[in-house]
């Protein structure tokens, strides 16, 4: 197939935080009409198009197929290949694979083995049935830079070459090196290539919630906090003046540097990279963020709170600074003096149902609340990404990090995920 022929993009994990944005951008259509003629959204659970908030079908957009029922955790290559042949229209014409599936598990080594097997089966299946395949892209993350070690592993800014220097005991708990090995081996001697993209915090919308969505977690918290103080929809205008809401974390967590990215920008770069194999292929890794200048949660918090009519203020730090460096992902100080966002949402979630937002209860962050509650406490060290390599590609200009948050808040309200 000629590179100029409209392609067929297949997105695994299409209902997740990044997957939703990828489908949204592909249908926009990004970068231009006729880049792709067909887009297939692969999910485990069925989707109804009217519930997805993706663009409606129009002549200038690629044709979308929703393909549900896949079980990557238990299927082998042959079962998956047969499912693709039977369910996905023109599976032999797939040109671009975007892989966004990840299964979190309590046991790190089991997690690596499970996720490694899933990607291997997907790639083997497409090598078997998709002779026109041109590009595979997957999303890694700053876990691959060692940020799950208390205090971090490397001195920022984090450059892509550092992923090869992880301590062995830590590296075996991260699946990304295994993904690279699979893709290097599986693409050898074939007509397709691949790349990896690495975001830090991803800010975006999904209509059914996501256990990895800090934006949704904080949006639900802030919308309930505002309501309980007489601010926002469904209130009678009896708000107290200048209602303050402290940052849910420590001073160190509020002031450490990082480089967030909106899910739509991340999706656009994945598409951009897959259409420029000569500069972005060959197994290259790219850090992706909204802008090269790092920010802090403390600088973002007042602007996020303002969207809900609140005044965001610095944290009420319940623990000595030394304690925070010992906290791990999912941990908060024992002496926290206020309810964490997850605890607050649990206490007041009946308000969502009372005002016609049942999806806010069923489509929140679920079991992810504990890790999301700990973000402001255990991420107390600078971890900003270097964007030098990204900027060399000629990809689009920078973006104010707050924009992604506020766009997501508006979509959450439209979808009934917040008040």
Residue pairs with C-beta under 8 A, 6 or more apart in sequence:
1 7
1 93
1 95
1 132
1 134
3 134
6 34
6 35
6 36
6 37
6 38
6 62
7 35
7 36
7 37
7 38
7 95
7 96
7 134
8 36
8 37
8 38
8 39
8 40
8 90
8 93
8 94
8 95
8 96
8 132
9 26
9 36
9 38
9 39
9 40
9 62
9 94
9 95
9 96
9 97
9 98
9 271
10 39
10 40
10 42
10 88
10 94
10 96
10 97
10 98
11 19
11 22
11 23
11 26
11 39
11 40
11 41
11 42
11 98
11 100
12 19
12 42
12 70
12 72
12 97
12 98
12 99
12 100
12 101
12 122
13 19
13 42
13 43
13 99
13 100
13 101
13 102
14 20
14 22
14 23
14 41
14 42
14 43
14 47
14 100
15 41
15 43
15 45
15 47
15 52
15 206
15 208
16 100
16 101
16 206
16 210
16 212
17 202
17 204
17 206
17 210
17 212
17 213
17 263
18 100
18 139
18 202
18 204
18 263
18 266
18 267
19 41
19 98
19 100
20 52
20 54
20 204
20 205
20 206
20 207
20 263
21 204
21 205
21 263
21 264
21 266
21 267
22 98
22 100
22 267
22 270
22 271
23 39
23 41
23 52
23 54
23 64
24 54
24 55
24 264
24 267
25 264
25 267
25 268
25 271
26 36
26 39
26 62
26 271
27 39
27 54
27 55
27 61
27 62
27 64
28 55
28 61
29 35
29 36
29 60
29 61
29 62
30 267
30 268
30 271
31 268
31 271
31 272
31 275
33 60
33 61
35 62
35 275
36 62
36 96
37 62
37 63
38 62
38 63
38 64
38 65
38 89
38 90
38 93
39 62
39 63
39 64
39 65
40 64
40 65
40 67
40 88
40 89
40 94
41 47
41 64
41 65
41 66
41 67
42 67
42 68
42 70
42 88
43 66
43 67
43 68
43 70
44 68
44 69
44 70
44 71
44 72
45 68
46 66
46 68
46 69
47 66
47 68
49 64
49 66
51 207
51 208
52 207
53 205
53 207
53 411
53 414
53 415
54 64
55 61
57 63
57 64
65 88
65 89
67 87
67 88
69 83
69 87
70 80
70 83
72 80
72 101
72 118
72 121
72 122
73 103
73 114
73 118
75 83
75 121
76 121
77 120
77 121
77 124
77 125
77 128
78 125
80 121
80 122
80 125
81 124
81 125
81 128
81 129
84 91
84 125
84 126
84 129
85 91
85 129
88 94
91 129
91 130
92 129
92 130
92 131
92 132
93 130
93 132
94 126
94 130
94 132
94 133
95 130
95 132
95 133
95 134
95 135
96 133
96 134
96 135
96 136
96 137
96 274
97 122
97 123
97 126
97 133
97 135
97 136
97 137
98 136
98 137
98 138
98 270
98 274
99 119
99 122
99 136
99 137
99 138
99 139
100 138
100 139
101 115
101 118
101 119
101 122
102 115
102 175
103 111
103 114
103 115
103 118
104 111
104 211
105 111
105 114
108 172
108 173
109 172
109 173
111 173
111 175
112 172
112 173
112 174
112 175
112 178
115 175
115 178
115 179
116 175
116 178
116 179
116 182
119 138
119 178
119 179
119 182
120 182
120 186
123 136
123 182
123 183
123 186
124 186
126 133
126 136
127 133
127 186
127 190
133 190
133 191
133 192
134 191
134 192
134 193
134 274
134 277
135 192
135 193
135 194
135 195
135 273
135 274
135 275
135 277
135 281
136 183
136 187
136 192
136 193
136 194
137 194
137 195
137 196
137 197
137 270
137 273
137 274
138 179
138 183
138 194
138 196
138 197
139 196
139 197
139 198
139 199
139 266
139 270
140 163
140 176
140 179
140 196
140 197
140 198
140 285
141 176
141 198
141 199
141 200
142 158
142 198
142 199
142 200
142 383
142 385
143 174
143 176
144 163
144 166
144 174
144 176
144 177
144 198
145 152
145 153
145 154
145 158
145 162
145 163
145 166
145 198
145 383
146 152
146 153
146 154
146 166
146 167
146 170
147 153
147 379
147 381
147 383
148 170
148 173
148 328
148 329
149 170
150 325
150 326
150 327
150 328
150 378
151 325
151 380
151 381
152 381
152 382
152 383
153 166
153 167
153 170
154 162
154 165
156 257
156 382
156 383
156 384
156 385
156 386
157 294
157 384
157 385
157 386
158 287
158 383
158 384
158 385
158 386
159 287
159 386
159 388
159 389
160 198
160 284
160 285
160 286
160 287
160 386
160 389
163 176
163 177
163 198
163 285
166 174
166 177
171 177
176 196
179 196
180 196
180 283
183 194
183 283
184 283
187 193
187 194
187 283
193 277
193 281
193 282
193 283
194 281
194 283
195 273
195 274
195 280
195 281
195 282
195 283
195 284
195 285
195 286
196 283
196 284
196 285
196 286
197 266
197 269
197 270
197 273
197 285
197 286
197 287
197 288
198 285
198 286
198 287
198 288
198 385
199 260
199 261
199 266
199 287
199 288
199 289
200 258
200 259
200 260
200 261
200 289
200 383
200 384
200 385
201 214
201 258
201 260
201 261
202 212
202 260
202 261
202 262
202 263
202 266
203 214
203 215
203 260
203 261
203 262
203 263
203 401
203 404
203 405
203 408
204 213
204 215
204 262
204 263
204 264
204 266
204 404
204 408
205 215
205 216
205 263
205 407
205 408
205 411
205 412
205 415
206 213
206 216
207 359
207 363
207 415
207 417
208 359
208 363
209 216
209 359
209 362
209 363
209 364
209 365
209 366
209 417
210 216
210 365
210 368
211 365
211 366
211 367
211 368
212 365
212 368
213 365
213 368
213 372
214 372
214 375
215 404
215 405
215 408
215 409
215 412
216 364
216 365
216 408
216 412
216 417
216 418
217 341
217 342
217 345
217 364
217 365
217 368
217 369
217 372
217 373
218 248
218 304
218 341
219 408
219 409
219 412
219 417
219 418
220 341
220 345
220 352
220 360
220 364
220 365
220 412
220 417
220 418
221 248
221 341
221 344
221 345
222 245
222 304
222 305
222 307
222 308
222 310
223 232
223 308
223 413
223 418
223 419
224 344
224 345
224 348
224 349
224 351
224 352
224 419
225 245
225 308
225 310
225 344
226 232
226 235
226 243
226 308
226 309
226 310
226 419
227 233
227 234
227 235
227 351
227 419
228 348
228 351
229 239
229 240
229 243
229 310
230 236
230 237
230 238
230 239
230 240
231 239
231 243
231 308
231 309
231 310
232 308
232 309
232 419
233 355
233 419
234 355
234 419
239 309
242 311
243 309
243 310
243 311
244 310
244 311
244 312
244 313
245 305
245 310
245 311
245 312
245 313
246 313
246 314
246 315
246 316
246 338
247 253
247 254
247 297
247 298
247 301
247 312
247 313
247 314
247 315
247 376
248 315
248 338
248 340
248 341
248 373
248 376
249 297
249 315
249 375
249 376
249 377
250 315
250 317
250 318
250 319
250 321
250 324
250 333
250 376
250 377
250 380
251 314
251 315
251 317
251 321
252 321
252 324
252 380
252 381
253 297
253 315
253 324
253 375
253 376
253 377
253 378
253 379
253 380
254 296
254 297
254 298
254 301
254 314
254 315
254 376
255 296
255 298
256 296
256 297
256 379
256 380
256 381
256 382
256 383
257 294
257 295
257 296
257 382
257 383
257 384
258 294
258 295
258 296
258 297
258 379
258 382
258 383
258 384
259 287
259 289
259 290
259 291
259 292
259 294
259 295
259 384
259 385
259 387
260 289
260 290
260 295
260 401
260 404
261 288
261 289
261 290
261 401
261 404
262 290
262 399
262 401
262 403
262 404
262 407
262 408
263 404
264 404
264 407
265 288
265 290
265 396
265 399
265 404
266 288
268 395
268 396
269 286
269 288
269 390
269 395
272 280
272 393
272 395
272 396
273 280
273 281
273 286
273 393
274 280
276 393
279 393
280 286
280 393
284 389
285 389
286 389
286 390
286 393
287 385
287 386
287 387
287 389
287 390
288 385
288 387
288 390
289 385
289 387
289 390
290 398
290 399
290 400
290 401
290 403
290 404
291 387
291 398
291 399
291 400
291 401
292 386
292 387
292 391
292 398
294 382
294 384
295 401
297 375
297 376
298 314
298 315
300 401
300 402
300 405
301 312
302 311
302 312
302 313
303 312
303 402
303 405
303 406
304 312
304 402
304 405
304 406
304 409
305 311
305 312
306 312
307 405
307 406
307 409
308 409
315 376
316 337
316 338
318 333
318 335
318 336
318 337
319 333
319 335
323 333
324 333
324 377
324 378
324 380
325 380
325 381
327 333
327 374
327 377
327 378
327 380
328 378
329 371
329 374
329 378
330 370
330 371
330 374
330 378
331 374
331 377
331 378
332 340
332 373
332 374
332 377
333 377
339 347
340 373
341 369
341 372
341 373
342 365
342 369
342 370
342 372
342 373
343 373
345 364
345 369
346 369
349 360
349 361
349 364
351 419
352 358
352 360
352 361
352 419
353 360
353 361
355 419
356 416
357 416
357 417
357 418
357 419
358 416
359 415
359 416
359 417
360 416
360 417
360 418
360 419
363 415
363 417
364 417
365 372
409 418
412 418
413 419
